[in-house]
Amino acid sequence: PFLKPYFKDYAMLQEVTKAAFKSACGDITVAHTAQTISDFSVTSFYEVGLELGLLDTDHYVPYGVYDHLEFDKIDTR
């Protein structure tokens, strides 16, 4: 199925926003919220950001990698 015309604008805005936050903060981690990413979803546009060099694969955490987070180890405040 074809994506609606506004999906491209929305997806590109997502990629630019992620790149801007990475630039401003020095690093970024993007967590995917679904195990399977459809080729026909806005989320699939993350591949464009990779191809453009805006982000690297190590900036992404696939869904389900950290099923149990140990917050006392993550945030030691």
All heavy atoms as a GROMACS GRO file, in nm:
protein
  618
    1PRO      N    1   0.084  -0.121   0.000
    1PRO     CA    2   0.000   0.000   0.000
    1PRO      C    3   0.087   0.125   0.000
    1PRO      O    4   0.196   0.125   0.054
    1PRO     CB    5  -0.080  -0.012   0.129
    1PRO     CG    6   0.002  -0.104   0.215
    1PRO     CD    7   0.078  -0.193   0.123
    2PHE      N    8   0.037   0.228  -0.062
    2PHE     CA    9   0.108   0.355  -0.066
    2PHE      C   10   0.083   0.433   0.063
    2PHE      O   11  -0.025   0.426   0.121
    2PHE     CB   12   0.062   0.438  -0.185
    2PHE     CG   13   0.108   0.382  -0.316
    2PHE    CD1   14   0.022   0.308  -0.395
    2PHE    CD2   15   0.238   0.401  -0.359
    2PHE    CE1   16   0.064   0.256  -0.515
    2PHE    CE2   17   0.281   0.349  -0.478
    2PHE     CZ   18   0.194   0.275  -0.557
    3LEU      N   19   0.185   0.506   0.105
    3LEU     CA   20   0.169   0.592   0.222
    3LEU      C   21   0.098   0.720   0.182
    3LEU      O   22   0.112   0.767   0.070
    3LEU     CB   23   0.306   0.626   0.281
    3LEU     CG   24   0.387   0.512   0.338
    3LEU    CD1   25   0.525   0.561   0.378
    3LEU    CD2   26   0.317   0.447   0.455
    4LYS      N   27   0.026   0.776   0.275
    4LYS     CA   28  -0.040   0.903   0.249
    4LYS      C   29   0.068   1.009   0.229
    4LYS      O   30   0.178   0.999   0.283
    4LYS     CB   31  -0.131   0.938   0.365
    4LYS     CG   32  -0.239   0.834   0.385
    4LYS     CD   33  -0.362   0.895   0.442
    4LYS     CE   34  -0.465   0.787   0.463
    4LYS     NZ   35  -0.569   0.786   0.369
    5PRO      N   36   0.040   1.114   0.150
    5PRO     CA   37   0.142   1.214   0.116
    5PRO      C   38   0.210   1.280   0.237
    5PRO      O   39   0.328   1.310   0.233
    5PRO     CB   40   0.065   1.317   0.034
    5PRO     CG   41  -0.052   1.244  -0.021
    5PRO     CD   42  -0.086   1.139   0.081
    6TYR      N   43   0.136   1.301   0.345
    6TYR     CA   44   0.194   1.370   0.460
    6TYR      C   45   0.293   1.283   0.539
    6TYR      O   46   0.370   1.334   0.618
    6TYR     CB   47   0.085   1.421   0.554
    6TYR     CG   48  -0.003   1.313   0.614
    6TYR    CD1   49   0.037   1.244   0.727
    6TYR    CD2   50  -0.126   1.282   0.557
    6TYR    CE1   51  -0.043   1.146   0.782
    6TYR    CE2   52  -0.207   1.184   0.611
    6TYR     CZ   53  -0.165   1.116   0.724
    6TYR     OH   54  -0.244   1.019   0.778
    7PHE      N   55   0.295   1.153   0.516
    7PHE     CA   56   0.386   1.066   0.588
    7PHE      C   57   0.532   1.102   0.562
    7PHE      O   58   0.614   1.095   0.652
    7PHE     CB   59   0.362   0.919   0.552
    7PHE     CG   60   0.256   0.852   0.633
    7PHE    CD1   61   0.132   0.911   0.653
    7PHE    CD2   62   0.279   0.728   0.691
    7PHE    CE1   63   0.035   0.849   0.727
    7PHE    CE2   64   0.182   0.665   0.765
    7PHE     CZ   65   0.058   0.726   0.784
    8LYS      N   66   0.565   1.138   0.440
    8LYS     CA   67   0.704   1.172   0.409
    8LYS      C   68   0.749   1.292   0.489
    8LYS      O   69   0.857   1.290   0.549
    8LYS     CB   70   0.721   1.198   0.260
    8LYS     CG   71   0.865   1.232   0.225
    8LYS     CD   72   0.884   1.261   0.078
    8LYS     CE   73   1.026   1.302   0.051
    8LYS     NZ   74   1.049   1.343  -0.086
    9ASP      N   75   0.666   1.397   0.493
    9ASP     CA   76   0.702   1.517   0.571
    9ASP      C   77   0.720   1.482   0.718
    9ASP      O   78   0.815   1.524   0.783
    9ASP     CB   79   0.595   1.626   0.556
    9ASP     CG   80   0.591   1.685   0.417
    9ASP    OD1   81   0.691   1.672   0.342
    9ASP    OD2   82   0.488   1.744   0.382
   10TYR      N   83   0.625   1.404   0.772
   10TYR     CA   84   0.630   1.365   0.912
   10TYR      C   85   0.756   1.283   0.941
   10TYR      O   86   0.827   1.307   1.038
   10TYR     CB   87   0.505   1.286   0.948
   10TYR     CG   88   0.502   1.240   1.090
   10TYR    CD1   89   0.474   1.327   1.194
   10TYR    CD2   90   0.531   1.107   1.121
   10TYR    CE1   91   0.472   1.284   1.325
   10TYR    CE2   92   0.529   1.062   1.252
   10TYR     CZ   93   0.500   1.151   1.353
   10TYR     OH   94   0.499   1.107   1.482
   11ALA      N   95   0.784   1.188   0.856
   11ALA     CA   96   0.900   1.101   0.876
   11ALA      C   97   1.030   1.179   0.866
   11ALA      O   98   1.122   1.158   0.947
   11ALA     CB   99   0.897   0.987   0.774
   12MET      N  100   1.039   1.268   0.769
   12MET     CA  101   1.162   1.346   0.755
   12MET      C  102   1.180   1.440   0.875
   12MET      O  103   1.292   1.460   0.922
   12MET     CB  104   1.162   1.424   0.623
   12MET     CG  105   1.162   1.332   0.501
   12MET     SD  106   1.290   1.204   0.503
   12MET     CE  107   1.434   1.301   0.465
   13LEU      N  108   1.069   1.493   0.925
   13LEU     CA  109   1.075   1.577   1.045
   13LEU      C  110   1.128   1.496   1.164
   13LEU      O  111   1.209   1.544   1.243
   13LEU     CB  112   0.937   1.635   1.076
   13LEU     CG  113   0.929   1.723   1.201
   13LEU    CD1  114   1.022   1.843   1.189
   13LEU    CD2  115   0.785   1.770   1.222
   14GLN      N  116   1.084   1.371   1.175
   14GLN     CA  117   1.136   1.283   1.280
   14GLN      C  118   1.287   1.268   1.270
   14GLN      O  119   1.359   1.278   1.369
   14GLN     CB  120   1.075   1.143   1.268
   14GLN     CG  121   0.947   1.123   1.336
   14GLN     CD  122   0.908   0.976   1.341
   14GLN    OE1  123   0.837   0.942   1.429
   14GLN    NE2  124   0.952   0.890   1.252
   15GLU      N  125   1.337   1.244   1.150
   15GLU     CA  126   1.481   1.222   1.132
   15GLU      C  127   1.561   1.348   1.162
   15GLU      O  128   1.666   1.342   1.226
   15GLU     CB  129   1.510   1.169   0.992
   15GLU     CG  130   1.450   1.032   0.966
   15GLU     CD  131   1.477   0.932   1.078
   15GLU    OE1  132   1.594   0.912   1.114
   15GLU    OE2  133   1.379   0.875   1.128
   16VAL      N  134   1.513   1.462   1.118
   16VAL     CA  135   1.582   1.588   1.144
   16VAL      C  136   1.582   1.618   1.294
   16VAL      O  137   1.681   1.663   1.350
   16VAL     CB  138   1.516   1.703   1.064
   16VAL    CG1  139   1.567   1.838   1.111
   16VAL    CG2  140   1.541   1.684   0.915
   17THR      N  141   1.469   1.589   1.360
   17THR     CA  142   1.459   1.613   1.504
   17THR      C  143   1.558   1.525   1.580
   17THR      O  144   1.627   1.572   1.671
   17THR     CB  145   1.315   1.586   1.553
   17THR    OG1  146   1.227   1.674   1.483
   17THR    CG2  147   1.302   1.609   1.702
   18LYS      N  148   1.566   1.398   1.543
   18LYS     CA  149   1.662   1.309   1.610
   18LYS      C  150   1.805   1.359   1.589
   18LYS      O  151   1.885   1.360   1.683
   18LYS     CB  152   1.647   1.165   1.558
   18LYS     CG  153   1.520   1.098   1.607
   18LYS     CD  154   1.515   0.952   1.567
   18LYS     CE  155   1.451   0.933   1.434
   18LYS     NZ  156   1.430   0.793   1.398
   19ALA      N  157   1.838   1.401   1.468
   19ALA     CA  158   1.972   1.450   1.439
   19ALA      C  159   2.001   1.578   1.518
   19ALA      O  160   2.112   1.597   1.569
   19ALA     CB  161   1.988   1.475   1.290
   20ALA      N  162   1.901   1.665   1.531
   20ALA     CA  163   1.918   1.790   1.605
   20ALA      C  164   1.943   1.762   1.754
   20ALA      O  165   2.030   1.823   1.816
   20ALA     CB  166   1.796   1.879   1.587
   21PHE      N  167   1.866   1.669   1.810
   21PHE     CA  168   1.887   1.635   1.950
   21PHE      C  169   2.024   1.571   1.972
   21PHE      O  170   2.091   1.600   2.071
   21PHE     CB  171   1.777   1.540   2.001
   21PHE     CG  172   1.656   1.614   2.051
   21PHE    CD1  173   1.543   1.625   1.972
   21PHE    CD2  174   1.656   1.673   2.177
   21PHE    CE1  175   1.432   1.694   2.018
   21PHE    CE2  176   1.545   1.742   2.223
   21PHE     CZ  177   1.432   1.752   2.143
   22LYS      N  178   2.067   1.488   1.878
   22LYS     CA  179   2.200   1.427   1.889
   22LYS      C  180   2.306   1.535   1.886
   22LYS      O  181   2.401   1.533   1.964
   22LYS     CB  182   2.222   1.327   1.776
   22LYS     CG  183   2.359   1.264   1.778
   22LYS     CD  184   2.381   1.173   1.659
   22LYS     CE  185   2.527   1.136   1.649
   22LYS     NZ  186   2.586   1.169   1.523
   23SER      N  187   2.289   1.632   1.797
   23SER     CA  188   2.386   1.741   1.786
   23SER      C  189   2.388   1.827   1.912
   23SER      O  190   2.494   1.861   1.964
   23SER     CB  191   2.351   1.827   1.664
   23SER     OG  192   2.438   1.936   1.656
   24ALA      N  193   2.271   1.860   1.965
   24ALA     CA  194   2.262   1.946   2.082
   24ALA      C  195   2.312   1.876   2.209
   24ALA      O  196   2.374   1.939   2.295
   24ALA     CB  197   2.118   1.993   2.102
   25CYS      N  198   2.284   1.747   2.220
   25CYS     CA  199   2.316   1.673   2.343
   25CYS      C  200   2.447   1.595   2.335
   25CYS      O  201   2.498   1.549   2.436
   25CYS     CB  202   2.203   1.576   2.376
   25CYS     SG  203   2.045   1.659   2.407
   26GLY      N  204   2.498   1.576   2.215
   26GLY     CA  205   2.620   1.501   2.197
   26GLY      C  206   2.599   1.353   2.170
   26GLY      O  207   2.688   1.285   2.124
   27ASP      N  208   2.479   1.304   2.202
   27ASP     CA  209   2.448   1.163   2.178
   27ASP      C  210   2.298   1.145   2.187
   27ASP      O  211   2.227   1.235   2.234
   27ASP     CB  212   2.517   1.074   2.280
   27ASP     CG  213   2.537   0.931   2.231
   27ASP    OD1  214   2.497   0.902   2.116
   27ASP    OD2  215   2.591   0.849   2.307
   28ILE      N  216   2.248   1.031   2.143
   28ILE     CA  217   2.105   1.002   2.149
   28ILE      C  218   2.086   0.850   2.148
   28ILE      O  219   2.167   0.778   2.091
   28ILE     CB  220   2.028   1.066   2.032
   28ILE    CG1  221   1.877   1.056   2.052
   28ILE    CG2  222   2.070   1.006   1.900
   28ILE    CD1  223   1.795   1.138   1.952
   29THR      N  224   1.980   0.806   2.215
   29THR     CA  225   1.938   0.667   2.208
   29THR      C  226   1.792   0.666   2.169
   29THR      O  227   1.710   0.731   2.233
   29THR     CB  228   1.956   0.595   2.343
   29THR    OG1  229   2.094   0.600   2.379
   29THR    CG2  230   1.909   0.451   2.335
   30VAL      N  231   1.760   0.596   2.064
   30VAL     CA  232   1.622   0.585   2.015
   30VAL      C  233   1.577   0.441   2.039
   30VAL      O  234   1.641   0.348   1.991
   30VAL     CB  235   1.613   0.619   1.865
   30VAL    CG1  236   1.470   0.607   1.817
   30VAL    CG2  237   1.666   0.760   1.840
   31ALA      N  238   1.469   0.425   2.114
   31ALA     CA  239   1.416   0.292   2.143
   31ALA      C  240   1.296   0.265   2.054
   31ALA      O  241   1.199   0.341   2.055
   31ALA     CB  242   1.376   0.282   2.288
   32HIS      N  243   1.304   0.161   1.977
   32HIS     CA  244   1.189   0.122   1.895
   32HIS      C  245   1.083   0.059   1.985
   32HIS      O  246   1.115  -0.011   2.080
   32HIS     CB  247   1.231   0.024   1.786
   32HIS     CG  248   1.302   0.091   1.674
   32HIS    ND1  249   1.240   0.125   1.558
   32HIS    CD2  250   1.430   0.132   1.661
   32HIS    CE1  251   1.327   0.184   1.477
   32HIS    NE2  252   1.442   0.189   1.538
   33THR      N  253   0.957   0.086   1.956
   33THR     CA  254   0.848   0.039   2.041
   33THR      C  255   0.773  -0.079   1.981
   33THR      O  256   0.667  -0.116   2.030
   33THR     CB  257   0.749   0.154   2.070
   33THR    OG1  258   0.702   0.204   1.945
   33THR    CG2  259   0.817   0.265   2.148
   34ALA      N  260   0.826  -0.135   1.876
   34ALA     CA  261   0.764  -0.253   1.815
   34ALA      C  262   0.875  -0.346   1.768
   34ALA      O  263   0.980  -0.302   1.722
   34ALA     CB  264   0.676  -0.214   1.697
   35GLN      N  265   0.851  -0.474   1.782
   35GLN     CA  266   0.952  -0.571   1.740
   35GLN      C  267   0.962  -0.578   1.588
   35GLN      O  268   1.070  -0.588   1.532
   35GLN     CB  269   0.919  -0.708   1.798
   35GLN     CG  270   1.030  -0.808   1.779
   35GLN     CD  271   1.010  -0.930   1.865
   35GLN    OE1  272   0.902  -0.956   1.916
   35GLN    NE2  273   1.116  -1.005   1.883
   36THR      N  274   0.848  -0.573   1.520
   36THR     CA  275   0.845  -0.578   1.375
   36THR      C  276   0.811  -0.438   1.323
   36THR      O  277   0.711  -0.380   1.362
   36THR     CB  278   0.739  -0.679   1.326
   36THR    OG1  279   0.769  -0.806   1.383
   36THR    CG2  280   0.740  -0.688   1.175
   37ILE      N  281   0.896  -0.387   1.235
   37ILE     CA  282   0.873  -0.254   1.177
   37ILE      C  283   0.830  -0.274   1.032
   37ILE      O  284   0.907  -0.322   0.949
   37ILE     CB  285   0.999  -0.167   1.186
   37ILE    CG1  286   1.036  -0.147   1.334
   37ILE    CG2  287   0.977  -0.034   1.116
   37ILE    CD1  288   1.169  -0.081   1.355
   38SER      N  289   0.708  -0.234   1.004
   38SER     CA  290   0.653  -0.249   0.870
   38SER      C  291   0.724  -0.154   0.773
   38SER      O  292   0.758  -0.041   0.808
   38SER     CB  293   0.503  -0.217   0.872
   38SER     OG  294   0.454  -0.202   0.741
   39ASP      N  295   0.743  -0.200   0.652
   39ASP     CA  296   0.800  -0.114   0.547
   39ASP      C  297   0.708   0.003   0.516
   39ASP      O  298   0.749   0.100   0.454
   39ASP     CB  299   0.823  -0.194   0.419
   39ASP     CG  300   0.937  -0.294   0.434
   39ASP    OD1  301   1.021  -0.277   0.525
   39ASP    OD2  302   0.941  -0.389   0.354
   40PHE      N  303   0.583  -0.007   0.556
   40PHE     CA  304   0.484   0.096   0.525
   40PHE      C  305   0.450   0.180   0.647
   40PHE      O  306   0.344   0.239   0.654
   40PHE     CB  307   0.358   0.031   0.467
   40PHE     CG  308   0.389  -0.050   0.345
   40PHE    CD1  309   0.394  -0.189   0.351
   40PHE    CD2  310   0.418   0.011   0.224
   40PHE    CE1  311   0.425  -0.264   0.239
   40PHE    CE2  312   0.451  -0.062   0.112
   40PHE     CZ  313   0.454  -0.200   0.119
   41SER      N  314   0.541   0.188   0.742
   41SER     CA  315   0.519   0.271   0.860
   41SER      C  316   0.617   0.388   0.861
   41SER      O  317   0.723   0.382   0.798
   41SER     CB  318   0.538   0.189   0.987
   41SER     OG  319   0.674   0.159   1.006
   42VAL      N  320   0.581   0.491   0.933
   42VAL     CA  321   0.671   0.606   0.946
   42VAL      C  322   0.800   0.564   1.015
   42VAL      O  323   0.908   0.612   0.982
   42VAL     CB  324   0.601   0.720   1.024
   42VAL    CG1  325   0.696   0.831   1.055
   42VAL    CG2  326   0.483   0.773   0.944
   43THR      N  327   0.790   0.470   1.109
   43THR     CA  328   0.908   0.423   1.180
   43THR      C  329   1.013   0.367   1.085
   43THR      O  330   1.133   0.380   1.110
   43THR     CB  331   0.868   0.316   1.284
   43THR    OG1  332   0.772   0.373   1.373
   43THR    CG2  333   0.987   0.267   1.363
   44SER      N  334   0.968   0.309   0.975
   44SER     CA  335   1.064   0.250   0.881
   44SER      C  336   1.156   0.355   0.818
   44SER      O  337   1.261   0.321   0.766
   44SER     CB  338   0.991   0.173   0.770
   44SER     OG  339   0.921   0.262   0.685
   45PHE      N  340   1.119   0.482   0.828
   45PHE     CA  341   1.203   0.588   0.772
   45PHE      C  342   1.335   0.605   0.848
   45PHE      O  343   1.422   0.679   0.804
   45PHE     CB  344   1.127   0.720   0.768
   45PHE     CG  345   1.036   0.733   0.649
   45PHE    CD1  346   0.923   0.654   0.637
   45PHE    CD2  347   1.064   0.824   0.549
   45PHE    CE1  348   0.839   0.666   0.528
   45PHE    CE2  349   0.979   0.836   0.440
   45PHE     CZ  350   0.868   0.757   0.428
   46TYR      N  351   1.350   0.539   0.964
   46TYR     CA  352   1.477   0.551   1.036
   46TYR      C  353   1.592   0.507   0.946
   46TYR      O  354   1.705   0.554   0.961
   46TYR     CB  355   1.474   0.471   1.167
   46TYR     CG  356   1.506   0.325   1.155
   46TYR    CD1  357   1.636   0.279   1.176
   46TYR    CD2  358   1.408   0.231   1.121
   46TYR    CE1  359   1.666   0.145   1.165
   46TYR    CE2  360   1.438   0.097   1.110
   46TYR     CZ  361   1.567   0.054   1.132
   46TYR     OH  362   1.598  -0.080   1.120
   47GLU      N  363   1.562   0.420   0.850
   47GLU     CA  364   1.667   0.374   0.759
   47GLU      C  365   1.720   0.489   0.674
   47GLU      O  366   1.838   0.489   0.636
   47GLU     CB  367   1.614   0.262   0.671
   47GLU     CG  368   1.580   0.137   0.750
   47GLU     CD  369   1.513   0.029   0.667
   47GLU    OE1  370   1.482   0.053   0.550
   47GLU    OE2  371   1.493  -0.080   0.722
   48VAL      N  372   1.637   0.586   0.645
   48VAL     CA  373   1.682   0.704   0.569
   48VAL      C  374   1.784   0.782   0.651
   48VAL      O  375   1.888   0.825   0.600
   48VAL     CB  376   1.562   0.795   0.531
   48VAL    CG1  377   1.609   0.924   0.466
   48VAL    CG2  378   1.467   0.720   0.440
   49GLY      N  379   1.755   0.799   0.780
   49GLY     CA  380   1.851   0.867   0.868
   49GLY      C  381   1.983   0.796   0.875
   49GLY      O  382   2.089   0.858   0.880
   50LEU      N  383   1.979   0.663   0.872
   50LEU     CA  384   2.102   0.584   0.871
   50LEU      C  385   2.179   0.606   0.742
   50LEU      O  386   2.300   0.629   0.742
   50LEU     CB  387   2.072   0.435   0.889
   50LEU     CG  388   2.017   0.390   1.023
   50LEU    CD1  389   1.978   0.243   1.018
   50LEU    CD2  390   2.119   0.414   1.133
   51GLU      N  391   2.106   0.600   0.629
   51GLU     CA  392   2.171   0.616   0.498
   51GLU      C  393   2.232   0.754   0.482
   51GLU      O  394   2.337   0.770   0.419
   51GLU     CB  395   2.069   0.591   0.387
   51GLU     CG  396   2.032   0.445   0.371
   51GLU     CD  397   1.926   0.423   0.264
   51GLU    OE1  398   1.908   0.511   0.178
   51GLU    OE2  399   1.860   0.318   0.270
   52LEU      N  400   2.167   0.856   0.540
   52LEU     CA  401   2.219   0.993   0.531
   52LEU      C  402   2.330   1.020   0.631
   52LEU      O  403   2.392   1.125   0.628
   52LEU     CB  404   2.105   1.094   0.551
   52LEU     CG  405   1.999   1.098   0.443
   52LEU    CD1  406   1.885   1.192   0.484
   52LEU    CD2  407   2.060   1.141   0.310
   53GLY      N  408   2.354   0.925   0.719
   53GLY     CA  409   2.459   0.944   0.819
   53GLY      C  410   2.418   1.033   0.934
   53GLY      O  411   2.503   1.080   1.010
   54LEU      N  412   2.287   1.057   0.951
   54LEU     CA  413   2.239   1.140   1.060
   54LEU      C  414   2.254   1.069   1.194
   54LEU      O  415   2.282   1.131   1.296
   54LEU     CB  416   2.093   1.180   1.039
   54LEU     CG  417   2.063   1.259   0.911
   54LEU    CD1  418   1.913   1.280   0.894
   54LEU    CD2  419   2.136   1.392   0.914
   55LEU      N  420   2.235   0.938   1.192
   55LEU     CA  421   2.249   0.854   1.310
   55LEU      C  422   2.315   0.724   1.267
   55LEU      O  423   2.320   0.692   1.148
   55LEU     CB  424   2.113   0.823   1.372
   55LEU     CG  425   2.046   0.944   1.437
   55LEU    CD1  426   1.896   0.932   1.424
   55LEU    CD2  427   2.084   0.955   1.582
   56ASP      N  428   2.368   0.651   1.364
   56ASP     CA  429   2.430   0.521   1.339
   56ASP      C  430   2.345   0.411   1.403
   56ASP      O  431   2.263   0.439   1.491
   56ASP     CB  432   2.571   0.516   1.400
   56ASP     CG  433   2.663   0.619   1.337
   56ASP    OD1  434   2.661   0.634   1.213
   56ASP    OD2  435   2.736   0.685   1.412
   57THR      N  436   2.368   0.288   1.363
   57THR     CA  437   2.289   0.178   1.418
   57THR      C  438   2.304   0.167   1.569
   57THR      O  439   2.212   0.123   1.637
   57THR     CB  440   2.328   0.044   1.353
   57THR    OG1  441   2.469   0.024   1.368
   57THR    CG2  442   2.290   0.041   1.206
   58ASP      N  443   2.418   0.208   1.625
   58ASP     CA  444   2.435   0.199   1.770
   58ASP      C  445   2.352   0.302   1.846
   58ASP      O  446   2.346   0.299   1.968
   58ASP     CB  447   2.583   0.207   1.810
   58ASP     CG  448   2.650   0.336   1.769
   58ASP    OD1  449   2.604   0.402   1.674
   58ASP    OD2  450   2.752   0.372   1.833
   59HIS      N  451   2.284   0.392   1.776
   59HIS     CA  452   2.194   0.488   1.840
   59HIS      C  453   2.054   0.429   1.862
   59HIS      O  454   1.970   0.491   1.926
   59HIS     CB  455   2.181   0.616   1.757
   59HIS     CG  456   2.306   0.696   1.754
   59HIS    ND1  457   2.377   0.717   1.639
   59HIS    CD2  458   2.375   0.757   1.852
   59HIS    CE1  459   2.484   0.790   1.667
   59HIS    NE2  460   2.485   0.814   1.796
   60TYR      N  461   2.030   0.311   1.809
   60TYR     CA  462   1.898   0.248   1.817
   60TYR      C  463   1.900   0.126   1.908
   60TYR      O  464   1.994   0.048   1.905
   60TYR     CB  465   1.850   0.205   1.678
   60TYR     CG  466   1.817   0.323   1.591
   60TYR    CD1  467   1.912   0.378   1.507
   60TYR    CD2  468   1.692   0.381   1.594
   60TYR    CE1  469   1.884   0.488   1.429
   60TYR    CE2  470   1.661   0.491   1.517
   60TYR     CZ  471   1.758   0.544   1.434
   60TYR     OH  472   1.729   0.653   1.358
   61VAL      N  473   1.795   0.113   1.987
   61VAL     CA  474   1.778  -0.005   2.072
   61VAL      C  475   1.654  -0.077   2.020
   61VAL      O  476   1.544  -0.022   2.024
   61VAL     CB  477   1.757   0.035   2.220
   61VAL    CG1  478   1.732  -0.088   2.305
   61VAL    CG2  479   1.876   0.114   2.270
   62PRO      N  480   1.671  -0.198   1.971
   62PRO     CA  481   1.555  -0.273   1.921
   62PRO      C  482   1.458  -0.307   2.033
   62PRO      O  483   1.498  -0.325   2.148
   62PRO     CB  484   1.614  -0.400   1.862
   62PRO     CG  485   1.761  -0.377   1.853
   62PRO     CD  486   1.795  -0.271   1.952
   63TYR      N  487   1.333  -0.318   1.999
   63TYR     CA  488   1.229  -0.355   2.094
   63TYR      C  489   1.261  -0.492   2.155
   63TYR      O  490   1.302  -0.583   2.087
   63TYR     CB  491   1.094  -0.363   2.021
   63TYR     CG  492   0.980  -0.404   2.109
   63TYR    CD1  493   0.914  -0.310   2.187
   63TYR    CD2  494   0.937  -0.535   2.114
   63TYR    CE1  495   0.809  -0.346   2.269
   63TYR    CE2  496   0.831  -0.573   2.196
   63TYR     CZ  497   0.768  -0.479   2.272
   63TYR     OH  498   0.664  -0.514   2.352
   64GLY      N  499   1.243  -0.502   2.286
   64GLY     CA  500   1.260  -0.630   2.354
   64GLY      C  501   1.400  -0.661   2.400
   64GLY      O  502   1.421  -0.763   2.464
   65VAL      N  503   1.497  -0.576   2.371
   65VAL     CA  504   1.635  -0.604   2.412
   65VAL      C  505   1.646  -0.597   2.564
   65VAL      O  506   1.711  -0.678   2.628
   65VAL     CB  507   1.734  -0.506   2.346
   65VAL    CG1  508   1.871  -0.518   2.408
   65VAL    CG2  509   1.741  -0.533   2.198
   66TYR      N  510   1.582  -0.498   2.623
   66TYR     CA  511   1.585  -0.479   2.768
   66TYR      C  512   1.445  -0.500   2.823
   66TYR      O  513   1.375  -0.406   2.856
   66TYR     CB  514   1.637  -0.340   2.804
   66TYR     CG  515   1.777  -0.316   2.754
   66TYR    CD1  516   1.801  -0.234   2.644
   66TYR    CD2  517   1.886  -0.378   2.815
   66TYR    CE1  518   1.931  -0.213   2.598
   66TYR    CE2  519   2.014  -0.357   2.768
   66TYR     CZ  520   2.035  -0.275   2.660
   66TYR     OH  521   2.162  -0.254   2.615
   67ASP      N  522   1.403  -0.625   2.833
   67ASP     CA  523   1.270  -0.653   2.885
   67ASP      C  524   1.258  -0.619   3.033
   67ASP      O  525   1.153  -0.580   3.080
   67ASP     CB  526   1.233  -0.800   2.864
   67ASP     CG  527   1.201  -0.829   2.719
   67ASP    OD1  528   1.159  -0.736   2.648
   67ASP    OD2  529   1.218  -0.943   2.677
   68HIS      N  530   1.366  -0.634   3.107
   68HIS     CA  531   1.363  -0.603   3.249
   68HIS      C  532   1.474  -0.501   3.277
   68HIS      O  533   1.592  -0.533   3.270
   68HIS     CB  534   1.386  -0.729   3.332
   68HIS     CG  535   1.390  -0.702   3.478
   68HIS    ND1  536   1.280  -0.666   3.551
   68HIS    CD2  537   1.494  -0.704   3.564
   68HIS    CE1  538   1.315  -0.645   3.677
   68HIS    NE2  539   1.445  -0.669   3.687
   69LEU      N  540   1.433  -0.380   3.306
   69LEU     CA  541   1.530  -0.275   3.336
   69LEU      C  542   1.554  -0.268   3.486
   69LEU      O  543   1.462  -0.274   3.566
   69LEU     CB  544   1.479  -0.140   3.286
   69LEU     CG  545   1.465  -0.126   3.136
   69LEU    CD1  546   1.406   0.011   3.101
   69LEU    CD2  547   1.598  -0.142   3.067
   70GLU      N  548   1.679  -0.257   3.523
   70GLU     CA  549   1.714  -0.243   3.663
   70GLU      C  550   1.744  -0.095   3.689
   70GLU      O  551   1.856  -0.049   3.675
   70GLU     CB  552   1.835  -0.332   3.694
   70GLU     CG  553   1.804  -0.480   3.676
   70GLU     CD  554   1.921  -0.569   3.707
   70GLU    OE1  555   1.997  -0.538   3.801
   70GLU    OE2  556   1.938  -0.668   3.636
   71PHE      N  557   1.639  -0.022   3.728
   71PHE     CA  558   1.649   0.123   3.740
   71PHE      C  559   1.748   0.167   3.847
   71PHE      O  560   1.809   0.273   3.836
   71PHE     CB  561   1.511   0.184   3.765
   71PHE     CG  562   1.424   0.179   3.646
   71PHE    CD1  563   1.323   0.084   3.633
   71PHE    CD2  564   1.441   0.268   3.541
   71PHE    CE1  565   1.243   0.077   3.521
   71PHE    CE2  566   1.364   0.262   3.428
   71PHE     CZ  567   1.264   0.168   3.418
   72ASP      N  568   1.769   0.086   3.950
   72ASP     CA  569   1.866   0.124   4.053
   72ASP      C  570   2.009   0.125   3.998
   72ASP      O  571   2.096   0.196   4.046
   72ASP     CB  572   1.857   0.033   4.175
   72ASP     CG  573   1.874  -0.114   4.142
   72ASP    OD1  574   1.833  -0.155   4.031
   72ASP    OD2  575   1.927  -0.188   4.227
   73LYS      N  576   2.033   0.050   3.891
   73LYS     CA  577   2.165   0.051   3.826
   73LYS      C  578   2.174   0.161   3.720
   73LYS      O  579   2.282   0.214   3.696
   73LYS     CB  580   2.195  -0.085   3.762
   73LYS     CG  581   2.217  -0.194   3.864
   73LYS     CD  582   2.250  -0.324   3.797
   73LYS     CE  583   2.270  -0.433   3.902
   73LYS     NZ  584   2.298  -0.563   3.839
   74ILE      N  585   2.059   0.194   3.660
   74ILE     CA  586   2.058   0.297   3.557
   74ILE      C  587   2.070   0.436   3.618
   74ILE      O  588   2.148   0.519   3.574
   74ILE     CB  589   1.928   0.287   3.473
   74ILE    CG1  590   1.923   0.154   3.399
   74ILE    CG2  591   1.916   0.406   3.378
   74ILE    CD1  592   1.790   0.125   3.334
   75ASP      N  593   1.991   0.461   3.722
   75ASP     CA  594   1.988   0.593   3.788
   75ASP      C  595   2.030   0.574   3.932
   75ASP      O  596   1.953   0.526   4.014
   75ASP     CB  597   1.847   0.652   3.777
   75ASP     CG  598   1.841   0.794   3.829
   75ASP    OD1  599   1.943   0.844   3.883
   75ASP    OD2  600   1.734   0.855   3.817
   76THR      N  601   2.152   0.613   3.962
   76THR     CA  602   2.205   0.590   4.095
   76THR      C  603   2.184   0.708   4.189
   76THR      O  604   2.246   0.714   4.297
   76THR     CB  605   2.354   0.557   4.086
   76THR    OG1  606   2.423   0.666   4.021
   76THR    CG2  607   2.378   0.428   4.008
   77ARG      N  608   2.094   0.801   4.150
   77ARG     CA  609   2.073   0.918   4.239
   77ARG      C  610   2.011   0.879   4.369
   77ARG      O  611   1.925   0.809   4.392
   77ARG     CB  612   1.983   1.022   4.171
   77ARG     CG  613   2.053   1.086   4.054
   77ARG     CD  614   1.968   1.189   3.991
   77ARG     NE  615   1.877   1.117   3.900
   77ARG     CZ  616   1.777   1.171   3.835
   77ARG    NH1  617   1.750   1.298   3.851
   77ARG    NH2  618   1.702   1.103   3.753
   0.00000   0.00000   0.00000
